[in-house]
Amino acid sequence: MNNSVDFGGRPFHFIGIGGIGMSALAYVLAKRQLPVSGSDLRPNHITCKLESIGTHIFGRQEASNLEFFLPSESANRVLLNPQELSPNATKSTLPQVICSTAINANNLEYKAALELGCPILHRSDVLAALIADYYSIAVAGTHGKTTTSSMIGYMLLQAGLDPTILVGGEVNAWEGNARLGQSQYLVAEADESDGSLVKHAPEIGIITNIELDHPDHYDTLEEVVDIFQKFAAGCKTLIGSIDCETVRELLRNASGDRLQPTITYSLNPETEADYTVSNIEYRPDGTTALVWEKGKALGVLKLRLLSRHNLSNALAAVAVGRVLGLEFGVIAKGIATFEGARRRFEFRGEVNGITFIDDYAHHPSEIRATLAAARLQARPGQRVVAIFQPHRYSRTLTFLEEFAESFTYADLVVLTDIYSAGETNLGQISGEQLAEEIAKQHPQVLYQPNLPLMSEFLLQTLRPGDLALFLGAGNLNQVIPEVITALCEPATATS
C-alpha cells in the first residue's frame, strides 16, 4: 500500500465507508471540502449523514465506483488546456482508495484500484496524515480510548478551543463520531488492534492501559507492548496511567530515552504520579474527587459518569488540559457536563421499572469494570442482569477462563452465541461452551443462542426493578428497542 496522502484536492474513495473509523475520516475530509465517495453494503444512519454533507455513497461495491470523479467525456468537447491531453490528467482524478484491515485483496474495488493504479491507503495512513497536519492529541490503550478521547475533545470544545475530533463512537455533543473544528487542535482515538498505532506521532499521546487483546493479530502481551513502545517513542509529550503495571513499566523504560516530557496519573494518592485523586465519592448523580498536581491540590472534579475507570479517564483529560495551559476551573467545568459516548454505559430507557443500559464492553476486563460500575449505581436489592454477546471466536477462545471470571458483579448472566465479526467458525468454541464455563463459577446463567429470539426470551426473564446491561461490540444492542417496545405495548386480554 501507498502511505502518502494527498490533501490537495485529489478525491478519496472509502471501501466500507459506514464503519465507525472510516466514516469519521470521511466526515472530516468532506467537511474540509475535499471530494469524497465511498461504498458500503449496509447503509445506515452514518452513511446518510455523510450523504447530507456531499459524500457520494454507493450501495454496491463495483469497479466502476472508482470512476465517479473522472471528467465525463464528450465528443463535442473542445480542450482548452493542453495538459488535459496528458495521461496524468486522468490519473490525478482517480481517487485515493482507503481501506481498513477488514478489506481483503479479493474485494472488487480493491482489485480495480490496483489495475487502475490508484493510490491505496490504509485508514491509519489518513489518520496519521491528519495527526501530522494539526497540534494533535492521540489517545491509545486497550480500554477507555473512546471515552477518554471524547472527554478530551468535549473539554477543549467547552474551553473554546474548537478542536477537530475523530473518535470510535458517537457522541451527542457533536452528533456523531467526528467534527471539524477551525483551530490547530485535533483529538483522535488511536487504534492498536492491527498494529497501525505505530504510524502516529502526535504532540500529546495518552496510554490509558495495556492488555492482551485482538488475538487475531497478537499472540503475546509482549507483541502488544512493542507496538505501544513504538507509539510512545513518536509522542512529543507522553501521558500514561501507572495504575496499569504494564504502562508503568513502559514509561519507566521509555523515560531514559526521551528528551520530551513524560507525565503520569493514578487513582492512588500514595503513588509518585504527577496527577492523583483523593476523597473519591460515588453518588447517584456521578463521581467526585479532589485532584492533586505534583502534591498540590487543584480542586474538586465532578463527573456525571459513575465508575473508577471513568475517573481515571477524566484524570487523563486533566493532564492534557494542564499541558495545554488551561486553568483547572476551565477543565473541571468541561468535564462536569460531559455525558459520555454512545454505547459506553449508555442509558437507553426505563420501562416497567427495568433500566436498560447499552455498553460496548467485549473484553473480560471491560466487562468486569462495567459491571462494577453497575453495582455502584444499583439500588439496594436491585438485580444486575448482564446480557452478553461474545465478540469474535478468537477472542472468546483465547480469554475463555478470563470471561468465566468476569461476571462476579452480576446477579444473572444471559448469553447468546458468538458474533463472528467476519471470522470463520472453526468449531473450537461456542457461546454454549462459554456459558458452561461461566456456570462453573456463577450460579445464575441462561443461554439463548438465537439472537432473533432474544427479545422474547428477555421478556420472560427480566422483572421490575432490574438493571439490565447489554454488553458486547456486535449487534446485541438491536434487541434493546425490541424489548422496550414490547414492554410498552398493552397486554392483550385473554378470555
N, C-alpha and C positions, 0 to 999 in steps of 0.2 A: 504493500500500500504506500501511496504517496503521503507525506505528512506536512506538506507546505500548503497552507490555507490562504486563499486569495479573498480579501475583504474589499477588493477594488471594484466590484460590480459584476464579477462572473457569477452566474446562477449557482444555487445549491439545490440538490435533489436528495431527499432523505428516503431511504428504503426502510419502511416500518416507522413512519413519522409519528404515529399515535402513541408510541412508547413514552414513558414518563421522562426519560433522559433525553431522547431525541426531540421530543416536542418542545422542551424548554429551550434547546438550542435554536430550533426552527423559529420559535416565537421571537427571541431576541434578534435574530438576523432579519426577520421580516419587519420588525419594528424599526430596525436600522435602515429600512428602505432598500434592502437587498432582495433580488428576485429569488423566491423560494418555492419549490414544489416538493411533493412527497407522495408516497403511496402507502396504503395500509389496507389490509384485507378486512379489518374490523373497525369501521368508522365509529367514532364515539364523540362525546361532548368536547374532548380536547381537539380533535380534528375539525370539528365545527367552529371552534374558537379560532383556530388557525386560518380557516377559510374566511372568517369575518374580517381578518386583517390583511387579506390579499394573497394568502398562500393557496396555490392550486393543489388540490388533493385528488389523487387517483384511487378509485376503489379496487383496482386490479393492478397486479404487478406485471408489466409488459415492457418489452424493449423499447417500444415507441414512446413510452413516457419520457425517456431521456431527450427526446427531440422537441419537447414542448417549447423551449426557449429559442429554438432555431428560427431565423428570419424566414418568413414564408416566401417561396419562390413565385415569380410571376414572369411569364413570357414577355409581357409588355413593359417590364420594369427597366428603367434606364439607370445604370450605375453612375452615381455622381462622384464616387470616391474610388480611385484605382486600388486601394487596399482591400476593397470588397472582393477583388478577384483572387486574393491570396487564400490558400487553404487554411492559413492561421485564423482567418476571419470566422470561418465556421467553427474551427476548433475552440476558439475563445468563447463561443456562445453555448457550447456543450457544457453541461453542468459539472460542478464538483459533486461527486456522488458520496453520500455519507452513510456509513453502515455502523451497526452495533455488532458486538460479538455474536449475537444471535443469528446474523445473516451469514449463510454459507456460500461456497463457490458455485453451488447449483442454482442459486436464485437467478431468475431470468434477467432481471435488471442488472445484477452484478456482472453476469456474463456479457451483457450488452455493453456495459461500461468498459470492460476490458477490450472488447472488439473495437469500440469507437475511440479508445484512447482517452477516456475521461479520467481526470484525477480521482482516485478512490481513497477516501479518508475514513479513518475510524472516528466515531463521535468524540472520543477523547482528544483527538488531534484538534478538533474545532474548539473544544473547551480549553485546551492548553493555549491555543492562539488567543482566545478571548482573555484568559488569565494574564497572558503576556501584554495584552493591549490596555490593561487597567491597573490601578492600585488594587490588587486582589487579595481577598481573604478566602482561603480554601479550607473546608472542614473535612477531615478524614477520620476514619475509625471504623471498627467493626459494627458498633452500635451507636445510635444517637446522632448520626450525621444530619438527618433531615430536620429534626427538631432544633439542633444547635445552629445549623446554618440559617434556618428560617427565623430563629430568635435573634440572631445577629443582624440579619437583613432587616427585620422589623425594628430593632433597636436603632439602627442607623437611619432608617426611614423616619422614625419618630423624632430623631435628633436633627432632622432637616438636611441630612447628607445625601439624600436622593440616590441610593445605590441601584445598580443593576443586580438582579438576583436570579440565580438558577439553582433550584433545589429538586430533590427527588420525591416530592409530594406536593399536594395542592394546599394553598394557604388562603384563607378567606380574605386576609388583609389586602392581597393583590389579585384575588380571584383566579388563582392558577398556580402553576409551578415556576413561573418566571415573570419578571418585569424588567423593562428597560428604563434605567434612570438616566439623568443628564449630568451626573457628576463623574469624577475619576474612579469612584469606588465600585468594586464588583465583589459580591459574595457568592460562592459556589460550593456545592456539595461535590466532594471528590471521591469517586468510587474506586474501591480496591478489588472488586470481585474478579476482574480479568487481568490484573497486573498493570493496567494502564495508568495507575496512580503516579507512576514514576515520571510521567511526561510533564507534570505540573510543577511550576516554580513560582509560587505566589509570594507576595510581600509578607503576608502573615499566613502561617499554616497551623492548623489545630489538629491534634490527635487525641480523640476522646478516650479510646481504649483499643486494645488489640487482642483478638482471639482467633482461633482457627475457625474459619467458615469457608463456604464455597469449595467443598471438597471435589467438585467437578474440575477445579482449576489448581487447587493447592493440596499437596499430600501431607505436609507437616506445618506446624506453627512456625518453624524456622524459615520456611519459604515466605510466609506472610510477613514476618518481621523484616526480612530482607527488602521487601517492597516498601515497607514503611520507612526503613532506614534511608533508602534512596530518595523517597519523598522528602524526608526531613532534611536531607543534605541540600535540597533545592529551595528550601524556605529561608527567606531573609530573617524573619523572626519566627521562632518556633514556640508554640504553646502546647502543653500536654498535661494530662491528668496523671498524677503519681499515685492515685488510688488504684490504678491498674499496674500491677507489678511489672508487666511486660513493657509498658510505656515508660515506667520509672527507669528500667534497665536501659532502654533505648536512649532516653535522654541523658542518662549518666555516661553512656558510651559515646554519645554524639557531642557532648559539651566540650570535650577536649579538642575536637577537630573544628569546632565552629568559631568563627570570628564574630558572628551575629548573635543577638540575644536569644536566650532560651528562658522561657517563662513557665512556671509550674502552678498548678492549682490542685486543691484537695478539699474534701469534706471533713477531713480530720484536722482540728486546730492544733494538734500536737506535732504535726509534720513540719518539715522545713519549707513547705511550699510558699510561693510568693503570694498566692491568694488562697485564703481559707475561710471557713464559716464557723460560727458558734451559735448557741441559743436557737437551735433549729426547732421550729414548731410546725406541726401538721394540723391544719384546721379544715373544717368543711369547705371553706371558700378558697383554700390554697395552702401555700407554704411560706413561712417567713424565716429569715435567718440574719444574723449580724455578719457582715462581710469585713474581712481583715485583709489589708495590703501590707505585706512585709512587716507584720507586727503592729500595724496601726489600724484602728477601727475606721472604716469608711462610712458605714451607716447600715441601716436595715434594708434588706432586699425582700420584696414581696412577689410571689408568683401565683398566678391563677392555677398553675399546674401542680398536682399533688403527688410528689414522689421524690425519693432521694436522687434517682438518676436525672430527673429534670432539674433539680437544684444544682447538680454537677454541670449540666449543660449550661445553666444560667451563669455559673461561675466562669465558664469559658468565655461567655459573652461579655462579662465584666472585664476580664483580662484584655479582650480585644478592644473594648471601648477605651480602656485606660491607655493602651498602646497608641490609639488614635488621638489621645489628648482630651477625651470627653470627661467632664465632671461626673462624679459618681451620681449626683442627683439626676442628671440627664439620663444616664444609663439605667438607673433604677426606675425612673418614670416610664421608659420604653418597655423594659422587661415586665413591669407590673401589669400592663394591659395586653400582653401577648397571650393569645388564646390557643396557640398550638397549631399544628398542621393536621390536615385531614388524615384519617386512618392512624393517628397516633393518640390513643386513648380518647377517641372522638365520641362525644355523646351523640347518639342517633335518635333518642326519644325515650319516653316513658309511657307505657300503656298498661292499664290494669295493675299498677304497682310494680311492673317489671321494668328495670332500667337497662337500656341497650347501649353497649359500648363497642366500637369498632377499633381494632388495633392491628397494626402490621406485623406484630411480633411473630417471628418464624424460626428463631434460633433459641435453644434452651435457655441461655442467659437472658434473652429478651422476654421470654415467657415468664420466667421467674420474677424479673423486675416488674413486669406489667401486672402480674397477679399480686405482688407485694403492694403495689400502688392501689390496686383494687381493694385489698384487705384494709389498707389505711382509710379508704373512702367509705367502706361498708359500714352500715349502722350495726349496732349490737344485735346479734341474732340473724342478720341478713345473710342469705345464702349466696356465695360467689360461685357462679357456674361458668366454667371455661369450655367454650365450644371451639375446637381446634381443627384446622385443615393442614396437615403436614405439607411442606413445600419442597419438592424435588426428592426423587428416590435416593440420590447420592447423599444428600444432607440427612435424611431420615435414617439411612443405614449407618452412616458414619457416627452420628450422635444418638444412636438408639438408647444407650444407657443414660445419657445426659437428659434426653427428652423424658424418659421414665421418671427422673428425679425432679423435674422442673415444675410439677403441678402441686407442690406442697400446700400452697395458699388457697387452692380451690376446694370447695366442698363437693363439687360434682364436675366430672370431666366428660365431655361429649366429643367423640372423634368421628370424622368422616375419612374417606380414602385419600390417598396422596395426590396432590396437584402436581402434575409432571413437569410443568414449565418447559416443555419441549424435550425432556429426557425420555429415553426408551426404557420401558419396564423390562428388566432382565429377570424378574421373578425372584429377586433376592430379598425383597422387603415389601410389606403391605401395611396399610392402615390398621388392619386387624392385628398384625403382629405387634405394632406399636401399642395398640390398646391392651393387648395381653401383657406387655411389659409394664405399662403404667399400672395395670390392675394388681401387679405383684406388690406395689408399694402404696397404692391408693384404693380404698375400699369402694369408691363410687365411680365407676367408669361405664359409659354407654358407648356403643358403636353403631353408627348408621352409615354404611359405605356409599349409599346412593344419594348424592347431593340434591337431586330434584325432589327427593322425599324428605329432606331435612326439615323444611318448614313445618310440615305436618307432624313430624317426629318431635320437634321442639314445642309445638302447641300442646302436646300431650305430656311434655316433660317439665317445662317451666311453670312456675307458680307465682302468685302475687308476692311481691317483696324481693324477688330475685334480682341480683346484679349479674346480668348476662354479658360476658365478654366474648366477642367473636374474634379469634386470633388466627393470623396467617397472612401470607403475601399473595395468595391465589384469589379465587373468586367466591370464597365463602361469604363475604360481606353482602353478596347479592341476595342472600337469604333474609337479611335483616328487614328490608321493606316488606317482604312477603309475610313474615311473621307479624309485623306491626299492623299491616293491612288486615290480616285475618283476625287479629285481636280486636280491631276497631269495628269490625262488622257485627251487627246484632245477631245474637244466636237465633237459629231457625227453630221455631216452635214445632214440637212433635206431638202427635196425638196418641 
